[in-house]
Structure formats: structure tokens, C-alpha cells
Amino acid sequence: MQGIERGLRVLEAVAEAQPVGVGELSRTLQLPKSTVQRTLQALASAGWIRSDGSEYTRWKLTSRALAVGRRGWDKGDLRTVALEPMRELRDLTNETITLQVRDGAERVVQIERMDSHQAVRTFIKVGATYQLPHTSGGLAILAQLPDDEVDRVLSSPIEQLTPQTDTDPESIRKKIDEIRRVGYAVSINQNRMGVCAVGAAVRGEDGCPVGGIGISMPETRFDEQRVSWWGKQVSDTAANVSSLL
């Protein structure tokens, strides 16, 4: 079991930073280079990753890994159903629209992005993963969970991604109370400096949160006076997608 968990950790790290070398992976994962190298060779032999052919070997996902990931994203048709509402929201706000789904109990993974037409815009890589409190969509998901699940999520340390990342469980709980009241979440410089977002949760057929939609923008265009309007638009979009699932 330990070997499987290590292999999945290495695979996720490759997906996050590809193309990436063994040294960087070793530092990121805090594992010996020899262990990482053996795991990489095993993943390559199984067809999940491949060398990029550079002089200093760097690794990236194969089409097999991407195909399996895509099949997972399309389960329940969330991505397919969300595309047109996301496009409409992008055209309405002229900001980048993001779609995230839960990745285990404590994280979200970015599965789709609808780019703003503006010259200066935010960029969020598809496949990037974050802890729930790091993104507006993740916070919105967290706020829809029962209190005991919220407690479990917040019992794990929150990684400090920027100087402004909120890592205090009590502060995050206050944000959750506000999200439950207004129906949307706001993220300011939480996962990257200079990036702000307003997000809402998408619910599955059983009413449980399955994903989050966010309006992402540079901090230079973030206007407190427009937050309630952005919040209504993203909440309406998330509710629309929920109804279509």
C-alpha cells in the first residue's frame, strides 16, 4: 500500500509541475532521489509518464494518464454540462471562469477554464490542485459541507501559499458562516498574489457539493463594490449547472 501511495504522490507531482526532473520532485515530495527515480521508472514502464527527450531527463504525463483523467472529469457530465453556462458567465463578466471538482476530502482540482478576452487576465492551470480553503470555489464547497466534515478538513494544516493565505481555522470558520449567509465565497491573494476570485458551489443530484465555479480576475480589477454583483452571477451560474446535472 505504501508503494501505491508513493506512486500516486509522484504522479500527482509530475502532473502539477511537468515537465519536471527527479531533483525537483525529490525536493517537493521530500523523498530520496533514489526512491523518486525508482517510482518514475515504474510509472514510465506502466505507461503513465514519459521522458520529454531533453538532455537532462524531465518527465511529463502520457496520453494514457490524460485520458483516464478526462474520463474522471466527465463522470456525471459536470464538465460537459458546465461549459455553456461558464461561457455565458465569461461573456457577461469578461473575466476568467474556472471549474473545480473535489479531489478527495480536502482538496479541489481544476478541470476547466474559460479565459477572459482581456489582455491582462488570470491564468489557472488545468490539473492544478489546492486545499479547499485556498480558492473561492473550494471555500464555497467547504461551506456546503456538514460541520463535522468542516472540522475534519480544518484539522489538517493549511499550507501558506502567499503572505495573505488564511491558515487560521477559526478565521476560516467565520468566512464559512458568511458564505452560508450570502451564497458565495471571496478569495483575495489566497493561492497567488495579485489574483482574486468570487466563487459558488455546484451541487450534485443528492444535494452534496461536487464542484465549484469561480470568477477569477487580477487584483487590479477587483472592486469591493462589485462583489455582490459578481456573487449573484456566479451563484446563479452554479445553481444552473446544479439543476442540469
C-alpha positions in Angstrom: 0.0 0.0 0.0 2.8 2.4 0.8 4.3 1.9 -2.7 1.0 2.6 -4.3 0.5 5.8 -2.3 4.1 6.9 -3.1 3.4 6.2 -6.8 0.3 8.3 -6.8 2.1 11.2 -5.0 4.8 11.2 -7.6 2.2 11.0 -10.4 0.3 14.0 -9.0 3.6 15.9 -8.6 4.5 15.3 -12.2 1.1 16.4 -13.3 1.4 19.6 -11.3 4.9 20.6 -12.5 5.5 18.9 -15.8 8.0 18.6 -17.4 9.9 18.1 -14.1 13.1 16.4 -13.1 13.9 14.0 -10.4 15.7 16.6 -8.3 12.8 18.9 -8.2 10.4 16.1 -7.4 12.7 14.9 -4.6 12.6 18.3 -3.0 8.9 18.8 -3.5 8.0 15.4 -2.1 10.8 15.3 0.5 11.8 11.8 -0.7 15.2 10.5 -1.5 16.2 10.9 -5.2 16.8 7.1 -5.5 13.2 6.4 -4.3 11.7 9.0 -6.7 13.8 7.7 -9.6 12.6 4.1 -9.0 9.0 5.3 -8.8 9.4 7.3 -12.0 10.8 4.3 -13.8 7.9 2.1 -12.6 5.3 4.7 -13.8 7.1 5.0 -17.1 7.1 1.2 -17.6 3.3 1.2 -16.8 2.7 3.9 -19.5 1.6 6.7 -17.2 4.6 9.1 -17.8 7.3 9.6 -20.3 10.6 11.5 -20.7 10.4 14.7 -22.6 13.6 13.8 -24.5 15.7 16.7 -23.1 19.4 16.3 -22.2 18.5 16.3 -18.5 15.6 13.9 -18.2 12.4 15.5 -17.3 9.0 13.8 -17.0 5.5 14.5 -18.2 2.2 12.7 -18.3 1.3 10.4 -21.2 -1.9 10.5 -23.2 -3.0 7.4 -21.1 -2.9 9.4 -17.9 -4.7 12.4 -19.5 -7.4 10.1 -21.0 -8.1 8.5 -17.6 -8.2 11.9 -16.0 -10.6 13.2 -18.7 -12.9 10.2 -18.1 -13.0 11.0 -14.4 -13.8 14.7 -15.1 -16.7 13.7 -17.4 -18.3 11.4 -14.9 -21.8 12.7 -14.2 -21.3 15.1 -17.1 -20.3 18.0 -14.8 -17.7 19.4 -17.2 -19.9 19.0 -20.3 -22.9 20.5 -18.6 -20.9 23.4 -17.2 -19.3 24.5 -20.4 -22.1 26.7 -21.8 -23.0 28.3 -18.5 -19.4 29.1 -18.0 -19.1 30.6 -21.4 -22.1 32.8 -20.7 -20.7 33.9 -17.4 -17.3 34.7 -19.1 -19.1 36.8 -21.7 -21.1 38.6 -19.0 -18.2 39.4 -16.7 -15.3 39.4 -19.2 -13.2 37.6 -16.6 -11.7 34.1 -16.5 -14.1 31.5 -15.3 -12.9 28.3 -13.5 -14.4 24.9 -12.8 -13.1 22.8 -9.9 -14.2 19.4 -8.5 -13.4 17.8 -5.2 -10.3 15.8 -5.1 -10.6 13.6 -2.1 -11.9 15.0 1.2 -9.6 18.1 1.5 -8.7 19.3 -2.0 -10.0 20.6 -5.3 -8.6 20.0 -8.8 -9.0 22.5 -11.7 -10.7 20.7 -14.6 -11.8 23.5 -16.9 -11.0 27.2 -17.6 -12.8 29.7 -19.8 -10.4 32.6 -20.4 -11.2 36.2 -20.3 -10.9 38.2 -23.6 -9.0 40.9 -21.8 -5.3 41.4 -22.4 -4.5 41.2 -18.7 -6.1 38.2 -17.2 -5.5 35.5 -14.7 -4.3 32.0 -15.7 -5.1 28.9 -13.7 -3.6 25.7 -15.0 -6.0 22.8 -15.7 -4.9 20.0 -13.4 -3.7 22.3 -10.6 -4.8 21.1 -7.1 -5.4 23.2 -4.0 -6.7 22.7 -0.5 -10.3 23.7 -0.1 -9.7 27.0 1.7 -7.2 28.2 -1.0 -9.8 29.0 -3.7 -13.2 30.7 -3.9 -14.7 27.5 -5.3 -13.1 25.4 -2.6 -14.3 27.7 0.1 -17.8 27.6 -1.3 -17.7 23.8 -1.4 -16.4 23.7 2.2 -19.3 25.9 3.3 -21.8 23.4 1.9 -20.4 20.5 4.0 -21.7 19.4 7.3 -19.9 20.9 10.3 -18.3 17.6 11.2 -16.7 17.4 7.8 -15.6 21.1 8.0 -13.9 20.2 11.3 -12.1 17.3 9.7 -10.8 19.5 6.9 -9.7 22.2 9.2 -7.9 19.8 11.5 -5.2 19.4 8.8 -2.7 22.3 8.5 -3.5 24.8 5.7 -0.4 25.4 3.5 0.7 29.1 3.4 0.8 29.7 -0.3 1.1 33.5 -0.1 1.7 36.0 2.7 -2.1 36.6 2.8 -3.2 32.9 2.8 -5.6 32.4 5.7 -4.4 29.4 7.7 -6.3 30.0 10.9 -9.2 27.5 11.4 -11.3 30.0 13.4 -10.9 32.7 10.8 -11.9 30.3 8.0 -15.0 29.2 10.1 -16.1 32.9 10.2 -15.7 33.0 6.4 -17.8 29.9 6.1 -20.6 31.4 8.2 -20.6 34.4 5.8 -20.6 32.2 2.7 -23.6 30.3 4.0 -25.4 33.6 4.6 -24.7 35.2 1.2 -24.3 32.1 -1.0 -20.8 32.8 -2.5 -17.2 32.9 -1.4 -14.5 35.6 -2.0 -10.8 34.8 -2.3 -8.2 37.6 -2.2 -4.5 36.7 -2.7 -5.1 33.3 -1.1 -3.3 31.0 -3.5 -1.4 33.6 -5.6 -0.6 37.2 -5.0 -2.5 39.6 -7.3 -5.3 37.1 -8.0 -8.8 37.5 -6.7 -12.0 35.4 -7.2 -15.6 35.0 -6.4 -17.0 31.5 -6.4 -20.0 29.3 -5.7 -20.6 25.6 -5.2 -22.2 23.2 -7.6 -24.4 20.6 -6.1 -24.9 17.0 -7.3 -28.2 15.2 -7.6 -28.1 14.3 -3.9 -27.6 18.0 -2.9 -24.0 17.5 -1.8 -21.3 19.9 -3.2 -19.4 18.3 -6.1 -17.6 21.3 -7.6 -17.1 25.0 -7.6 -17.3 27.7 -10.2 -15.2 30.9 -9.8 -14.9 34.3 -11.5 -11.1 34.9 -11.4 -9.5 38.3 -12.0 -6.3 40.3 -11.4 -6.4 42.2 -8.2 -6.1 45.5 -10.2 -9.7 44.9 -11.4 -11.1 43.7 -8.1 -13.7 46.1 -6.8 -15.4 45.6 -3.4 -18.5 47.4 -4.7 -18.9 44.8 -7.5 -18.6 41.8 -5.2 -22.3 41.3 -4.6 -23.0 41.5 -8.3 -20.2 39.0 -9.1 -21.6 36.9 -6.3 -25.1 36.8 -7.7 -23.9 36.0 -11.2 -21.6 33.1 -10.1 -24.3 31.8 -7.7 -26.9 31.8 -10.4 -24.5 30.0 -12.8 -23.6 27.4 -10.2 -27.3 26.8 -9.5 -28.0 26.5 -13.2 -25.3 23.8 -13.6 -26.6 22.0 -10.5 -30.1 21.9 -12.0 -28.7 20.5 -15.2 -26.7 17.6 -13.6 
